[in-house]
């Protein structure tokens, strides 16, 4: 290993995944909702947290708005 590196002459490039970085948050989700996503994720063969993230990302990408009826 070198004692010193010439940092200024390196060819730095941007991280191609920097736009896709994730941030950890804490959410309180109903147990039934978690069971639903866990069962669905098991069928698809992916982790349930990944499935939830994919679902929420799709909603954000397509600017889906919640439609609720209080009957």
mmCIF file of the N, C-alpha and C atoms, coordinates in Angstrom:
data_MODEL
# 
_entry.id   MODEL 
# 
loop_
_atom_site.group_PDB 
_atom_site.id 
_atom_site.type_symbol 
_atom_site.label_atom_id 
_atom_site.label_alt_id 
_atom_site.label_comp_id 
_atom_site.label_asym_id 
_atom_site.label_entity_id 
_atom_site.label_seq_id 
_atom_site.pdbx_PDB_ins_code 
_atom_site.Cartn_x 
_atom_site.Cartn_y 
_atom_site.Cartn_z 
_atom_site.occupancy 
_atom_site.B_iso_or_equiv 
_atom_site.pdbx_formal_charge 
_atom_site.auth_seq_id 
_atom_site.auth_comp_id 
_atom_site.auth_asym_id 
_atom_site.auth_atom_id 
_atom_site.pdbx_PDB_model_num 
ATOM 1   N N  . UNK A 1 1  ? 0.846   -1.181  0.000   1.00 0.00 ? 1  UNK A N  1 
ATOM 2   C CA . UNK A 1 1  ? 0.000   0.000   0.000   1.00 0.00 ? 1  UNK A CA 1 
ATOM 3   C C  . UNK A 1 1  ? 0.887   1.239   0.000   1.00 0.00 ? 1  UNK A C  1 
ATOM 4   N N  . UNK A 1 2  ? 0.501   2.228   -0.736  1.00 0.00 ? 2  UNK A N  1 
ATOM 5   C CA . UNK A 1 2  ? 1.279   3.461   -0.806  1.00 0.00 ? 2  UNK A CA 1 
ATOM 6   C C  . UNK A 1 2  ? 1.137   4.272   0.474   1.00 0.00 ? 2  UNK A C  1 
ATOM 7   N N  . UNK A 1 3  ? 2.152   5.047   0.737   1.00 0.00 ? 3  UNK A N  1 
ATOM 8   C CA . UNK A 1 3  ? 2.082   5.959   1.881   1.00 0.00 ? 3  UNK A CA 1 
ATOM 9   C C  . UNK A 1 3  ? 1.174   7.147   1.576   1.00 0.00 ? 3  UNK A C  1 
ATOM 10  N N  . UNK A 1 4  ? 1.207   7.585   0.299   1.00 0.00 ? 4  UNK A N  1 
ATOM 11  C CA . UNK A 1 4  ? 0.390   8.722   -0.105  1.00 0.00 ? 4  UNK A CA 1 
ATOM 12  C C  . UNK A 1 4  ? -0.271  8.438   -1.455  1.00 0.00 ? 4  UNK A C  1 
ATOM 13  N N  . UNK A 1 5  ? -1.427  9.005   -1.663  1.00 0.00 ? 5  UNK A N  1 
ATOM 14  C CA . UNK A 1 5  ? -2.131  8.891   -2.931  1.00 0.00 ? 5  UNK A CA 1 
ATOM 15  C C  . UNK A 1 5  ? -2.374  10.285  -3.486  1.00 0.00 ? 5  UNK A C  1 
ATOM 16  N N  . UNK A 1 6  ? -2.308  10.417  -4.792  1.00 0.00 ? 6  UNK A N  1 
ATOM 17  C CA . UNK A 1 6  ? -2.552  11.698  -5.447  1.00 0.00 ? 6  UNK A CA 1 
ATOM 18  C C  . UNK A 1 6  ? -4.046  11.802  -5.745  1.00 0.00 ? 6  UNK A C  1 
ATOM 19  N N  . UNK A 1 7  ? -4.789  12.291  -4.794  1.00 0.00 ? 7  UNK A N  1 
ATOM 20  C CA . UNK A 1 7  ? -6.246  12.365  -4.876  1.00 0.00 ? 7  UNK A CA 1 
ATOM 21  C C  . UNK A 1 7  ? -6.697  13.275  -6.024  1.00 0.00 ? 7  UNK A C  1 
ATOM 22  N N  . UNK A 1 8  ? -5.997  14.355  -6.262  1.00 0.00 ? 8  UNK A N  1 
ATOM 23  C CA . UNK A 1 8  ? -6.421  15.318  -7.280  1.00 0.00 ? 8  UNK A CA 1 
ATOM 24  C C  . UNK A 1 8  ? -6.378  14.735  -8.686  1.00 0.00 ? 8  UNK A C  1 
ATOM 25  N N  . UNK A 1 9  ? -5.515  13.755  -8.928  1.00 0.00 ? 9  UNK A N  1 
ATOM 26  C CA . UNK A 1 9  ? -5.399  13.196  -10.269 1.00 0.00 ? 9  UNK A CA 1 
ATOM 27  C C  . UNK A 1 9  ? -6.234  11.932  -10.470 1.00 0.00 ? 9  UNK A C  1 
ATOM 28  N N  . UNK A 1 10 ? -7.024  11.569  -9.495  1.00 0.00 ? 10 UNK A N  1 
ATOM 29  C CA . UNK A 1 10 ? -7.924  10.437  -9.676  1.00 0.00 ? 10 UNK A CA 1 
ATOM 30  C C  . UNK A 1 10 ? -9.051  10.838  -10.614 1.00 0.00 ? 10 UNK A C  1 
ATOM 31  N N  . UNK A 1 11 ? -9.685  9.886   -11.211 1.00 0.00 ? 11 UNK A N  1 
ATOM 32  C CA . UNK A 1 11 ? -10.806 10.162  -12.106 1.00 0.00 ? 11 UNK A CA 1 
ATOM 33  C C  . UNK A 1 11 ? -12.097 9.879   -11.341 1.00 0.00 ? 11 UNK A C  1 
ATOM 34  N N  . UNK A 1 12 ? -12.528 10.822  -10.507 1.00 0.00 ? 12 UNK A N  1 
ATOM 35  C CA . UNK A 1 12 ? -13.741 10.555  -9.723  1.00 0.00 ? 12 UNK A CA 1 
ATOM 36  C C  . UNK A 1 12 ? -14.984 10.574  -10.602 1.00 0.00 ? 12 UNK A C  1 
ATOM 37  N N  . UNK A 1 13 ? -15.918 9.721   -10.295 1.00 0.00 ? 13 UNK A N  1 
ATOM 38  C CA . UNK A 1 13 ? -17.185 9.716   -11.015 1.00 0.00 ? 13 UNK A CA 1 
ATOM 39  C C  . UNK A 1 13 ? -18.301 9.642   -9.996  1.00 0.00 ? 13 UNK A C  1 
ATOM 40  N N  . UNK A 1 14 ? -19.429 10.150  -10.392 1.00 0.00 ? 14 UNK A N  1 
ATOM 41  C CA . UNK A 1 14 ? -20.590 10.145  -9.500  1.00 0.00 ? 14 UNK A CA 1 
ATOM 42  C C  . UNK A 1 14 ? -21.088 8.735   -9.304  1.00 0.00 ? 14 UNK A C  1 
ATOM 43  N N  . UNK A 1 15 ? -21.626 8.499   -8.144  1.00 0.00 ? 15 UNK A N  1 
ATOM 44  C CA . UNK A 1 15 ? -22.239 7.213   -7.852  1.00 0.00 ? 15 UNK A CA 1 
ATOM 45  C C  . UNK A 1 15 ? -23.502 7.074   -8.707  1.00 0.00 ? 15 UNK A C  1 
ATOM 46  N N  . UNK A 1 16 ? -23.565 6.067   -9.579  1.00 0.00 ? 16 UNK A N  1 
ATOM 47  C CA . UNK A 1 16 ? -24.751 5.945   -10.441 1.00 0.00 ? 16 UNK A CA 1 
ATOM 48  C C  . UNK A 1 16 ? -26.018 5.596   -9.672  1.00 0.00 ? 16 UNK A C  1 
ATOM 49  N N  . UNK A 1 17 ? -25.882 5.155   -8.443  1.00 0.00 ? 17 UNK A N  1 
ATOM 50  C CA . UNK A 1 17 ? -27.046 4.785   -7.629  1.00 0.00 ? 17 UNK A CA 1 
ATOM 51  C C  . UNK A 1 17 ? -27.418 5.856   -6.614  1.00 0.00 ? 17 UNK A C  1 
ATOM 52  N N  . UNK A 1 18 ? -26.778 7.021   -6.671  1.00 0.00 ? 18 UNK A N  1 
ATOM 53  C CA . UNK A 1 18 ? -27.010 8.044   -5.656  1.00 0.00 ? 18 UNK A CA 1 
ATOM 54  C C  . UNK A 1 18 ? -28.465 8.527   -5.620  1.00 0.00 ? 18 UNK A C  1 
ATOM 55  N N  . UNK A 1 19 ? -29.156 8.464   -6.749  1.00 0.00 ? 19 UNK A N  1 
ATOM 56  C CA . UNK A 1 19 ? -30.562 8.874   -6.768  1.00 0.00 ? 19 UNK A CA 1 
ATOM 57  C C  . UNK A 1 19 ? -31.460 7.813   -6.137  1.00 0.00 ? 19 UNK A C  1 
ATOM 58  N N  . UNK A 1 20 ? -30.944 6.603   -5.988  1.00 0.00 ? 20 UNK A N  1 
ATOM 59  C CA . UNK A 1 20 ? -31.752 5.500   -5.487  1.00 0.00 ? 20 UNK A CA 1 
ATOM 60  C C  . UNK A 1 20 ? -31.401 5.127   -4.051  1.00 0.00 ? 20 UNK A C  1 
ATOM 61  N N  . UNK A 1 21 ? -30.652 5.978   -3.359  1.00 0.00 ? 21 UNK A N  1 
ATOM 62  C CA . UNK A 1 21 ? -30.279 5.674   -1.990  1.00 0.00 ? 21 UNK A CA 1 
ATOM 63  C C  . UNK A 1 21 ? -31.528 5.606   -1.117  1.00 0.00 ? 21 UNK A C  1 
ATOM 64  N N  . UNK A 1 22 ? -31.471 4.763   -0.126  1.00 0.00 ? 22 UNK A N  1 
ATOM 65  C CA . UNK A 1 22 ? -32.620 4.585   0.761   1.00 0.00 ? 22 UNK A CA 1 
ATOM 66  C C  . UNK A 1 22 ? -32.337 5.234   2.101   1.00 0.00 ? 22 UNK A C  1 
ATOM 67  N N  . UNK A 1 23 ? -33.394 5.610   2.776   1.00 0.00 ? 23 UNK A N  1 
ATOM 68  C CA . UNK A 1 23 ? -33.287 6.199   4.101   1.00 0.00 ? 23 UNK A CA 1 
ATOM 69  C C  . UNK A 1 23 ? -34.150 5.379   5.045   1.00 0.00 ? 23 UNK A C  1 
ATOM 70  N N  . UNK A 1 24 ? -33.587 5.050   6.185   1.00 0.00 ? 24 UNK A N  1 
ATOM 71  C CA . UNK A 1 24 ? -34.335 4.263   7.166   1.00 0.00 ? 24 UNK A CA 1 
ATOM 72  C C  . UNK A 1 24 ? -35.319 5.157   7.906   1.00 0.00 ? 24 UNK A C  1 
ATOM 73  N N  . UNK A 1 25 ? -36.561 4.684   8.006   1.00 0.00 ? 25 UNK A N  1 
ATOM 74  C CA . UNK A 1 25 ? -37.605 5.394   8.747   1.00 0.00 ? 25 UNK A CA 1 
ATOM 75  C C  . UNK A 1 25 ? -38.349 4.386   9.616   1.00 0.00 ? 25 UNK A C  1 
ATOM 76  N N  . UNK A 1 26 ? -39.057 4.894   10.572  1.00 0.00 ? 26 UNK A N  1 
ATOM 77  C CA . UNK A 1 26 ? -39.885 4.049   11.428  1.00 0.00 ? 26 UNK A CA 1 
ATOM 78  C C  . UNK A 1 26 ? -41.348 4.327   11.103  1.00 0.00 ? 26 UNK A C  1 
ATOM 79  N N  . UNK A 1 27 ? -42.078 3.278   10.790  1.00 0.00 ? 27 UNK A N  1 
ATOM 80  C CA . UNK A 1 27 ? -43.504 3.404   10.481  1.00 0.00 ? 27 UNK A CA 1 
ATOM 81  C C  . UNK A 1 27 ? -44.288 2.464   11.387  1.00 0.00 ? 27 UNK A C  1 
ATOM 82  N N  . UNK A 1 28 ? -45.444 2.898   11.779  1.00 0.00 ? 28 UNK A N  1 
ATOM 83  C CA . UNK A 1 28 ? -46.360 2.024   12.505  1.00 0.00 ? 28 UNK A CA 1 
ATOM 84  C C  . UNK A 1 28 ? -47.398 1.535   11.510  1.00 0.00 ? 28 UNK A C  1 
ATOM 85  N N  . UNK A 1 29 ? -47.350 0.238   11.213  1.00 0.00 ? 29 UNK A N  1 
ATOM 86  C CA . UNK A 1 29 ? -48.226 -0.346  10.212  1.00 0.00 ? 29 UNK A CA 1 
ATOM 87  C C  . UNK A 1 29 ? -49.084 -1.415  10.884  1.00 0.00 ? 29 UNK A C  1 
ATOM 88  N N  . UNK A 1 30 ? -50.351 -1.457  10.515  1.00 0.00 ? 30 UNK A N  1 
ATOM 89  C CA . UNK A 1 30 ? -51.262 -2.457  11.084  1.00 0.00 ? 30 UNK A CA 1 
ATOM 90  C C  . UNK A 1 30 ? -50.736 -3.864  10.848  1.00 0.00 ? 30 UNK A C  1 
ATOM 91  N N  . UNK A 1 31 ? -50.967 -4.723  11.813  1.00 0.00 ? 31 UNK A N  1 
ATOM 92  C CA . UNK A 1 31 ? -50.495 -6.103  11.727  1.00 0.00 ? 31 UNK A CA 1 
ATOM 93  C C  . UNK A 1 31 ? -51.074 -6.837  10.516  1.00 0.00 ? 31 UNK A C  1 
ATOM 94  N N  . UNK A 1 32 ? -52.352 -6.589  10.227  1.00 0.00 ? 32 UNK A N  1 
ATOM 95  C CA . UNK A 1 32 ? -52.984 -7.235  9.067   1.00 0.00 ? 32 UNK A CA 1 
ATOM 96  C C  . UNK A 1 32 ? -52.319 -6.804  7.764   1.00 0.00 ? 32 UNK A C  1 
ATOM 97  N N  . UNK A 1 33 ? -51.924 -5.551  7.684   1.00 0.00 ? 33 UNK A N  1 
ATOM 98  C CA . UNK A 1 33 ? -51.252 -5.048  6.494   1.00 0.00 ? 33 UNK A CA 1 
ATOM 99  C C  . UNK A 1 33 ? -49.895 -5.721  6.319   1.00 0.00 ? 33 UNK A C  1 
ATOM 100 N N  . UNK A 1 34 ? -49.166 -5.873  7.401   1.00 0.00 ? 34 UNK A N  1 
ATOM 101 C CA . UNK A 1 34 ? -47.865 -6.539  7.347   1.00 0.00 ? 34 UNK A CA 1 
ATOM 102 C C  . UNK A 1 34 ? -48.041 -7.999  6.938   1.00 0.00 ? 34 UNK A C  1 
ATOM 103 N N  . UNK A 1 35 ? -49.049 -8.673  7.495   1.00 0.00 ? 35 UNK A N  1 
ATOM 104 C CA . UNK A 1 35 ? -49.317 -10.063 7.132   1.00 0.00 ? 35 UNK A CA 1 
ATOM 105 C C  . UNK A 1 35 ? -49.624 -10.186 5.642   1.00 0.00 ? 35 UNK A C  1 
ATOM 106 N N  . UNK A 1 36 ? -50.402 -9.238  5.122   1.00 0.00 ? 36 UNK A N  1 
ATOM 107 C CA . UNK A 1 36 ? -50.746 -9.238  3.702   1.00 0.00 ? 36 UNK A CA 1 
ATOM 108 C C  . UNK A 1 36 ? -49.485 -9.138  2.842   1.00 0.00 ? 36 UNK A C  1 
ATOM 109 N N  . UNK A 1 37 ? -48.637 -8.162  3.145   1.00 0.00 ? 37 UNK A N  1 
ATOM 110 C CA . UNK A 1 37 ? -47.424 -7.971  2.351   1.00 0.00 ? 37 UNK A CA 1 
ATOM 111 C C  . UNK A 1 37 ? -46.430 -9.115  2.537   1.00 0.00 ? 37 UNK A C  1 
ATOM 112 N N  . UNK A 1 38 ? -46.365 -9.683  3.722   1.00 0.00 ? 38 UNK A N  1 
ATOM 113 C CA . UNK A 1 38 ? -45.472 -10.830 3.940   1.00 0.00 ? 38 UNK A CA 1 
ATOM 114 C C  . UNK A 1 38 ? -45.921 -12.028 3.102   1.00 0.00 ? 38 UNK A C  1 
ATOM 115 N N  . UNK A 1 39 ? -47.219 -12.285 3.087   1.00 0.00 ? 39 UNK A N  1 
ATOM 116 C CA . UNK A 1 39 ? -47.735 -13.414 2.297   1.00 0.00 ? 39 UNK A CA 1 
ATOM 117 C C  . UNK A 1 39 ? -47.512 -13.183 0.806   1.00 0.00 ? 39 UNK A C  1 
ATOM 118 N N  . UNK A 1 40 ? -47.770 -11.970 0.348   1.00 0.00 ? 40 UNK A N  1 
ATOM 119 C CA . UNK A 1 40 ? -47.569 -11.639 -1.055  1.00 0.00 ? 40 UNK A CA 1 
ATOM 120 C C  . UNK A 1 40 ? -46.085 -11.732 -1.430  1.00 0.00 ? 40 UNK A C  1 
ATOM 121 N N  . UNK A 1 41 ? -45.219 -11.246 -0.558  1.00 0.00 ? 41 UNK A N  1 
ATOM 122 C CA . UNK A 1 41 ? -43.775 -11.288 -0.810  1.00 0.00 ? 41 UNK A CA 1 
ATOM 123 C C  . UNK A 1 41 ? -43.273 -12.727 -0.853  1.00 0.00 ? 41 UNK A C  1 
ATOM 124 N N  . UNK A 1 42 ? -43.828 -13.575 0.013   1.00 0.00 ? 42 UNK A N  1 
ATOM 125 C CA . UNK A 1 42 ? -43.417 -14.984 0.018   1.00 0.00 ? 42 UNK A CA 1 
ATOM 126 C C  . UNK A 1 42 ? -43.770 -15.650 -1.324  1.00 0.00 ? 42 UNK A C  1 
ATOM 127 N N  . UNK A 1 43 ? -44.967 -15.332 -1.848  1.00 0.00 ? 43 UNK A N  1 
ATOM 128 C CA . UNK A 1 43 ? -45.369 -15.867 -3.155  1.00 0.00 ? 43 UNK A CA 1 
ATOM 129 C C  . UNK A 1 43 ? -44.436 -15.391 -4.266  1.00 0.00 ? 43 UNK A C  1 
ATOM 130 N N  . UNK A 1 44 ? -43.997 -14.137 -4.164  1.00 0.00 ? 44 UNK A N  1 
ATOM 131 C CA . UNK A 1 44 ? -43.141 -13.553 -5.199  1.00 0.00 ? 44 UNK A CA 1 
ATOM 132 C C  . UNK A 1 44 ? -41.669 -13.896 -4.986  1.00 0.00 ? 44 UNK A C  1 
ATOM 133 N N  . UNK A 1 45 ? -41.323 -14.364 -3.787  1.00 0.00 ? 45 UNK A N  1 
ATOM 134 C CA . UNK A 1 45 ? -39.940 -14.738 -3.512  1.00 0.00 ? 45 UNK A CA 1 
ATOM 135 C C  . UNK A 1 45 ? -39.015 -13.568 -3.236  1.00 0.00 ? 45 UNK A C  1 
ATOM 136 N N  . UNK A 1 46 ? -39.575 -12.477 -2.679  1.00 0.00 ? 46 UNK A N  1 
ATOM 137 C CA . UNK A 1 46 ? -38.750 -11.327 -2.317  1.00 0.00 ? 46 UNK A CA 1 
ATOM 138 C C  . UNK A 1 46 ? -39.056 -10.933 -0.876  1.00 0.00 ? 46 UNK A C  1 
ATOM 139 N N  . UNK A 1 47 ? -38.150 -10.208 -0.215  1.00 0.00 ? 47 UNK A N  1 
ATOM 140 C CA . UNK A 1 47 ? -38.422 -9.752  1.154   1.00 0.00 ? 47 UNK A CA 1 
ATOM 141 C C  . UNK A 1 47 ? -39.624 -8.800  1.193   1.00 0.00 ? 47 UNK A C  1 
ATOM 142 N N  . UNK A 1 48 ? -40.405 -8.888  2.262   1.00 0.00 ? 48 UNK A N  1 
ATOM 143 C CA . UNK A 1 48 ? -41.629 -8.083  2.320   1.00 0.00 ? 48 UNK A CA 1 
ATOM 144 C C  . UNK A 1 48 ? -41.328 -6.591  2.382   1.00 0.00 ? 48 UNK A C  1 
ATOM 145 N N  . UNK A 1 49 ? -40.209 -6.199  3.013   1.00 0.00 ? 49 UNK A N  1 
ATOM 146 C CA . UNK A 1 49 ? -39.872 -4.773  3.071   1.00 0.00 ? 49 UNK A CA 1 
ATOM 147 C C  . UNK A 1 49 ? -39.526 -4.244  1.680   1.00 0.00 ? 49 UNK A C  1 
ATOM 148 N N  . UNK A 1 50 ? -38.899 -5.074  0.881   1.00 0.00 ? 50 UNK A N  1 
ATOM 149 C CA . UNK A 1 50 ? -38.602 -4.697  -0.503  1.00 0.00 ? 50 UNK A CA 1 
ATOM 150 C C  . UNK A 1 50 ? -39.896 -4.538  -1.289  1.00 0.00 ? 50 UNK A C  1 
ATOM 151 N N  . UNK A 1 51 ? -40.839 -5.438  -1.073  1.00 0.00 ? 51 UNK A N  1 
ATOM 152 C CA . UNK A 1 51 ? -42.129 -5.351  -1.756  1.00 0.00 ? 51 UNK A CA 1 
ATOM 153 C C  . UNK A 1 51 ? -42.868 -4.073  -1.376  1.00 0.00 ? 51 UNK A C  1 
ATOM 154 N N  . UNK A 1 52 ? -42.881 -3.742  -0.101  1.00 0.00 ? 52 UNK A N  1 
ATOM 155 C CA . UNK A 1 52 ? -43.534 -2.505  0.349   1.00 0.00 ? 52 UNK A CA 1 
ATOM 156 C C  . UNK A 1 52 ? -42.851 -1.303  -0.291  1.00 0.00 ? 52 UNK A C  1 
ATOM 157 N N  . UNK A 1 53 ? -41.523 -1.304  -0.329  1.00 0.00 ? 53 UNK A N  1 
ATOM 158 C CA . UNK A 1 53 ? -40.784 -0.199  -0.940  1.00 0.00 ? 53 UNK A CA 1 
ATOM 159 C C  . UNK A 1 53 ? -41.113 -0.081  -2.425  1.00 0.00 ? 53 UNK A C  1 
ATOM 160 N N  . UNK A 1 54 ? -41.175 -1.219  -3.130  1.00 0.00 ? 54 UNK A N  1 
ATOM 161 C CA . UNK A 1 54 ? -41.520 -1.188  -4.550  1.00 0.00 ? 54 UNK A CA 1 
ATOM 162 C C  . UNK A 1 54 ? -42.929 -0.627  -4.765  1.00 0.00 ? 54 UNK A C  1 
ATOM 163 N N  . UNK A 1 55 ? -43.853 -1.026  -3.908  1.00 0.00 ? 55 UNK A N  1 
ATOM 164 C CA . UNK A 1 55 ? -45.238 -0.552  -4.021  1.00 0.00 ? 55 UNK A CA 1 
ATOM 165 C C  . UNK A 1 55 ? -45.310 0.961   -3.795  1.00 0.00 ? 55 UNK A C  1 
ATOM 166 N N  . UNK A 1 56 ? -44.658 1.433   -2.742  1.00 0.00 ? 56 UNK A N  1 
ATOM 167 C CA . UNK A 1 56 ? -44.678 2.868   -2.443  1.00 0.00 ? 56 UNK A CA 1 
ATOM 168 C C  . UNK A 1 56 ? -43.941 3.663   -3.520  1.00 0.00 ? 56 UNK A C  1 
ATOM 169 N N  . UNK A 1 57 ? -42.846 3.121   -4.034  1.00 0.00 ? 57 UNK A N  1 
ATOM 170 C CA . UNK A 1 57 ? -42.105 3.794   -5.104  1.00 0.00 ? 57 UNK A CA 1 
ATOM 171 C C  . UNK A 1 57 ? -42.961 3.924   -6.358  1.00 0.00 ? 57 UNK A C  1 
ATOM 172 N N  . UNK A 1 58 ? -43.727 2.870   -6.675  1.00 0.00 ? 58 UNK A N  1 
ATOM 173 C CA . UNK A 1 58 ? -44.617 2.909   -7.829  1.00 0.00 ? 58 UNK A CA 1 
ATOM 174 C C  . UNK A 1 58 ? -45.693 3.973   -7.643  1.00 0.00 ? 58 UNK A C  1 
ATOM 175 N N  . UNK A 1 59 ? -46.236 4.070   -6.443  1.00 0.00 ? 59 UNK A N  1 
ATOM 176 C CA . UNK A 1 59 ? -47.246 5.097   -6.155  1.00 0.00 ? 59 UNK A CA 1 
ATOM 177 C C  . UNK A 1 59 ? -46.664 6.493   -6.345  1.00 0.00 ? 59 UNK A C  1 
ATOM 178 N N  . UNK A 1 60 ? -45.448 6.706   -5.840  1.00 0.00 ? 60 UNK A N  1 
ATOM 179 C CA . UNK A 1 60 ? -44.821 8.021   -5.961  1.00 0.00 ? 60 UNK A CA 1 
ATOM 180 C C  . UNK A 1 60 ? -44.474 8.341   -7.407  1.00 0.00 ? 60 UNK A C  1 
ATOM 181 N N  . UNK A 1 61 ? -43.959 7.349   -8.135  1.00 0.00 ? 61 UNK A N  1 
ATOM 182 C CA . UNK A 1 61 ? -43.557 7.564   -9.532  1.00 0.00 ? 61 UNK A CA 1 
ATOM 183 C C  . UNK A 1 61 ? -44.749 7.930   -10.407 1.00 0.00 ? 61 UNK A C  1 
ATOM 184 N N  . UNK A 1 62 ? -45.875 7.283   -10.165 1.00 0.00 ? 62 UNK A N  1 
ATOM 185 C CA . UNK A 1 62 ? -47.072 7.537   -10.976 1.00 0.00 ? 62 UNK A CA 1 
ATOM 186 C C  . UNK A 1 62 ? -48.006 8.562   -10.341 1.00 0.00 ? 62 UNK A C  1 
ATOM 187 N N  . UNK A 1 63 ? -47.545 9.181   -9.257  1.00 0.00 ? 63 UNK A N  1 
ATOM 188 C CA . UNK A 1 63 ? -48.300 10.235  -8.557  1.00 0.00 ? 63 UNK A CA 1 
ATOM 189 C C  . UNK A 1 63 ? -49.732 9.794   -8.245  1.00 0.00 ? 63 UNK A C  1 
ATOM 190 N N  . UNK A 1 64 ? -49.842 8.580   -7.743  1.00 0.00 ? 64 UNK A N  1 
ATOM 191 C CA . UNK A 1 64 ? -51.152 8.049   -7.377  1.00 0.00 ? 64 UNK A CA 1 
ATOM 192 C C  . UNK A 1 64 ? -51.646 8.749   -6.108  1.00 0.00 ? 64 UNK A C  1 
ATOM 193 N N  . UNK A 1 65 ? -52.911 9.085   -6.102  1.00 0.00 ? 65 UNK A N  1 
ATOM 194 C CA . UNK A 1 65 ? -53.503 9.734   -4.936  1.00 0.00 ? 65 UNK A CA 1 
ATOM 195 C C  . UNK A 1 65 ? -54.472 8.781   -4.263  1.00 0.00 ? 65 UNK A C  1 
ATOM 196 N N  . UNK A 1 66 ? -54.507 8.854   -2.967  1.00 0.00 ? 66 UNK A N  1 
ATOM 197 C CA . UNK A 1 66 ? -55.391 8.005   -2.181  1.00 0.00 ? 66 UNK A CA 1 
ATOM 198 C C  . UNK A 1 66 ? -56.837 8.383   -2.423  1.00 0.00 ? 66 UNK A C  1 
ATOM 199 N N  . UNK A 1 67 ? -57.662 7.383   -2.673  1.00 0.00 ? 67 UNK A N  1 
ATOM 200 C CA . UNK A 1 67 ? -59.084 7.602   -2.850  1.00 0.00 ? 67 UNK A CA 1 
ATOM 201 C C  . UNK A 1 67 ? -59.809 6.903   -1.699  1.00 0.00 ? 67 UNK A C  1 
ATOM 202 N N  . UNK A 1 68 ? -60.420 7.702   -0.846  1.00 0.00 ? 68 UNK A N  1 
ATOM 203 C CA . UNK A 1 68 ? -61.099 7.151   0.322   1.00 0.00 ? 68 UNK A CA 1 
ATOM 204 C C  . UNK A 1 68 ? -62.532 7.630   0.356   1.00 0.00 ? 68 UNK A C  1 
ATOM 205 N N  . UNK A 1 69 ? -63.411 6.737   0.759   1.00 0.00 ? 69 UNK A N  1 
ATOM 206 C CA . UNK A 1 69 ? -64.821 7.081   0.965   1.00 0.00 ? 69 UNK A CA 1 
ATOM 207 C C  . UNK A 1 69 ? -65.168 6.784   2.404   1.00 0.00 ? 69 UNK A C  1 
ATOM 208 N N  . UNK A 1 70 ? -65.647 7.780   3.114   1.00 0.00 ? 70 UNK A N  1 
ATOM 209 C CA . UNK A 1 70 ? -66.057 7.597   4.511   1.00 0.00 ? 70 UNK A CA 1 
ATOM 210 C C  . UNK A 1 70 ? -67.571 7.465   4.538   1.00 0.00 ? 70 UNK A C  1 
ATOM 211 N N  . UNK A 1 71 ? -68.030 6.235   4.396   1.00 0.00 ? 71 UNK A N  1 
ATOM 212 C CA . UNK A 1 71 ? -69.480 5.984   4.407   1.00 0.00 ? 71 UNK A CA 1 
ATOM 213 C C  . UNK A 1 71 ? -69.983 5.765   5.798   1.00 0.00 ? 71 UNK A C  1 
# 
